Amino acid sequence: MSSEVEYLKNYDAARYTAPLVTVDSVLFTLHHQTLCVLLVKRANQPQRDRWGLPGGFIDVTRDASTRETALRKLTEKAGVSPSWLEQLDTFSGPQRDPRGWSLTVAWYALIAWADCAPHIESVSDAQWIPVSELTNIETAFDHHAIVQAALHRLRQKTMYSLIPVFCLPETFTQSQLHDATEIILGQPIQRKSLIRRFEASGMFEETGESIATGARKARLWRRKADVDFHLFSRNLLAN
């Protein structure tokens, strides 16, 4: 019986049919009180000129993980680095790509509009599309289904966390977080419930500054450095 070293020396990966393997990212932001997703127009076949998610093939010489692929592709295609990135799911099968049996490891991400607007405006083939208008867009492959899965995950996560803060600027007001949460969920929430979570999370600190909001001033907050993301046991809408 051969040793592992001998086995690996003679191992030929080309003997096995390999699927196409890619990584795609669903990047969300808030703009004009609307939840938007970033789409990139495909420059090459297959499905050239359709709108798809920023992503592509794994570079095994550069990427130590699919997370690194996701970050690299977001930088290459849109010039952005999201403040939140989490693995969503794997989508696979023989019908999703005309080139053959394929799978993609999908991630979803959040970024503040102020952190990405200048970069996106300089990329001619990238656009922010309101999620409510996706039905009017001819998307590539199964990317519409991936966006819907990411939207569902984002909304579920919002029920049990303060994840909408990652769509806000570095400093923000509690009202801005409240508005962001309602926009993502697509329904109103009780402000007092959100403030209780805000205070209990231990994720935030005051900046010592404030901004005018009508006749009053609102305190500015920021995320604490190196503080763990807080998950609550109860659904926000059940509070």
C-alpha positions in Angstrom: 0.0 0.0 0.0 1.4 3.4 -1.0 2.0 6.2 1.5 0.1 9.4 1.3 3.2 11.1 -0.1 3.3 8.6 -2.9 -0.4 8.7 -3.5 -0.4 12.5 -3.8 2.6 12.5 -6.1 0.7 10.3 -8.6 -2.7 11.9 -8.1 -4.2 13.4 -11.3 -7.0 15.8 -10.7 -7.7 15.9 -14.4 -9.1 12.4 -14.2 -12.3 13.9 -12.6 -14.8 16.2 -14.1 -14.7 19.4 -12.2 -17.6 21.9 -11.9 -17.2 25.6 -12.6 -16.7 27.3 -9.2 -17.2 31.0 -8.7 -17.9 33.5 -5.8 -20.6 36.1 -6.0 -21.4 38.9 -3.6 -24.8 40.7 -2.9 -23.7 44.2 -1.8 -26.5 46.3 -0.2 -26.5 50.0 0.6 -29.1 52.6 1.5 -29.6 55.6 -0.8 -32.5 58.1 -0.8 -34.3 56.1 1.8 -34.2 53.0 -0.5 -32.4 49.7 -0.1 -30.2 49.1 -3.2 -28.1 46.3 -4.5 -25.0 46.6 -6.7 -25.1 45.1 -10.1 -22.4 44.9 -12.8 -23.0 44.6 -16.5 -21.3 41.6 -18.0 -18.7 42.4 -20.6 -18.2 38.9 -21.9 -20.2 35.9 -22.9 -22.2 34.0 -21.7 -25.1 36.4 -21.1 -23.1 39.4 -22.1 -24.8 42.8 -21.4 -26.9 41.3 -18.7 -26.7 42.7 -15.1 -25.1 40.4 -12.6 -23.5 40.3 -9.2 -19.9 41.3 -8.7 -17.9 38.1 -8.6 -15.9 35.7 -10.6 -13.7 32.7 -10.5 -11.4 31.8 -7.5 -7.8 32.5 -8.1 -6.0 29.6 -6.3 -2.7 31.4 -6.5 -4.0 34.5 -4.6 -7.2 33.6 -2.7 -6.8 31.7 0.6 -10.6 31.4 0.9 -13.8 32.3 -0.8 -14.0 35.3 1.5 -10.8 36.6 0.0 -12.2 36.0 -3.5 -15.4 38.0 -2.6 -13.4 40.9 -1.2 -11.0 40.8 -4.2 -13.8 40.9 -6.7 -15.6 43.7 -5.0 -12.4 45.7 -5.1 -11.6 44.9 -8.7 -15.1 45.4 -10.1 -16.4 48.2 -7.9 -13.5 49.6 -6.0 -15.2 49.1 -2.6 -14.5 47.2 0.6 -17.7 46.5 2.6 -18.0 47.1 6.3 -20.0 43.8 6.7 -19.4 40.6 4.8 -21.0 37.2 5.6 -21.4 34.0 3.7 -24.9 33.4 2.5 -25.2 30.0 0.8 -24.0 27.8 -2.1 -26.0 27.7 -5.3 -25.3 24.9 -7.6 -26.6 22.7 -10.5 -26.3 21.8 -14.2 -28.8 24.5 -15.4 -27.6 27.7 -13.7 -24.7 28.3 -16.2 -24.8 27.5 -19.9 -21.1 26.6 -19.8 -21.8 23.5 -17.6 -22.4 22.2 -14.1 -21.5 25.1 -11.8 -21.6 26.2 -8.2 -21.2 29.6 -6.7 -20.4 30.5 -3.1 -22.5 33.5 -2.4 -21.8 36.2 0.2 -23.9 39.2 1.2 -22.4 42.5 2.3 -23.3 46.0 3.6 -21.7 49.3 3.0 -22.5 53.0 3.7 -23.4 55.0 0.6 -20.8 57.7 1.6 -18.1 55.0 1.6 -18.8 53.8 -1.9 -20.5 56.5 -4.0 -17.3 58.1 -5.5 -16.0 54.7 -6.5 -19.2 53.4 -8.1 -19.7 56.7 -10.0 -16.4 56.1 -11.7 -17.2 52.6 -12.9 -19.3 52.8 -16.0 -20.6 49.2 -15.9 -21.7 49.2 -12.2 -24.9 50.6 -10.9 -27.0 50.6 -7.7 -30.4 49.2 -8.4 -33.3 49.5 -5.9 -34.3 46.0 -4.8 -37.9 46.9 -5.6 -37.0 47.4 -9.2 -35.1 44.1 -9.8 -38.1 42.5 -11.5 -37.6 45.0 -14.3 -33.9 44.0 -14.8 -32.8 41.1 -16.9 -30.2 39.6 -14.6 -27.5 37.0 -15.5 -27.7 33.3 -14.5 -29.6 32.8 -11.2 -28.5 36.1 -9.7 -32.0 37.3 -9.1 -32.7 34.3 -6.9 -29.4 34.9 -5.0 -30.3 38.5 -4.3 -33.7 37.4 -3.0 -32.1 34.9 -0.7 -29.7 37.6 0.5 -32.5 40.0 1.1 -34.4 37.3 3.1 -31.2 36.7 5.2 -30.6 40.4 5.8 -34.2 40.9 7.0 -34.0 37.9 9.3 -30.7 39.1 10.7 -32.2 42.5 11.3 -34.9 40.9 13.4 -32.2 39.7 15.8 -29.4 42.2 15.6 -28.4 45.8 14.8 -26.9 44.8 11.4 -28.4 47.9 9.6 -25.8 50.0 11.3 -23.3 48.7 8.7 -25.2 50.6 6.0 -24.7 53.9 7.9 -21.7 56.3 7.9 -19.0 56.1 10.5 -20.9 58.4 12.8 -24.7 58.4 12.9 -27.7 59.2 15.0 -30.1 56.8 16.6 -32.8 58.1 14.3 -30.7 57.2 11.3 -30.4 53.6 12.6 -34.1 53.5 13.2 -34.9 54.6 9.7 -32.4 52.1 8.2 -34.0 49.3 10.1 -37.5 50.2 8.9 -36.3 50.5 5.3 -34.6 47.1 5.4 -37.6 45.4 7.1 -40.1 47.2 4.9 -42.3 47.9 7.9 -42.4 50.2 10.9 -40.9 49.3 14.2 -41.2 50.7 17.7 -38.4 53.2 18.4 -38.2 52.4 22.1 -37.6 48.7 21.3 -34.7 49.6 19.0 -33.2 52.0 21.6 -33.3 49.3 24.3 -31.4 47.0 22.0 -29.0 49.8 21.1 -28.2 50.4 24.7 -28.0 46.7 25.7 -25.7 45.7 22.8 -22.6 47.5 24.1 -21.5 48.0 20.5 -21.6 51.8 20.4 -20.1 54.9 22.0 -20.9 58.6 21.8 -18.6 60.8 19.7 -19.2 63.9 21.9 -20.7 65.6 18.8 -24.2 66.3 17.7 -26.0 67.5 14.5 -29.1 69.6 14.1 -32.3 67.7 13.3 -35.0 70.4 12.9 -35.3 72.4 16.1 -33.3 69.9 18.1 -29.8 68.4 18.1 -29.2 64.7 18.0 -26.1 63.0 19.4 -23.7 61.2 17.1 -22.6 57.7 17.8 -20.1 55.3 16.3 -19.3 51.5 16.5 -16.7 50.7 19.2 -13.5 49.2 17.9 -13.0 45.4 18.5 -16.4 44.8 20.0 -18.2 41.6 19.2 -21.4 41.7 17.0 -24.4 41.3 19.3 -27.2 38.9 18.6 -30.5 39.1 20.6 -32.6 36.1 21.5 -35.9 37.8 20.7 -37.4 39.0 17.4 -37.4 42.8 17.2 -41.0 42.8 16.1 -42.0 40.7 19.2 -40.7 43.3 21.7 
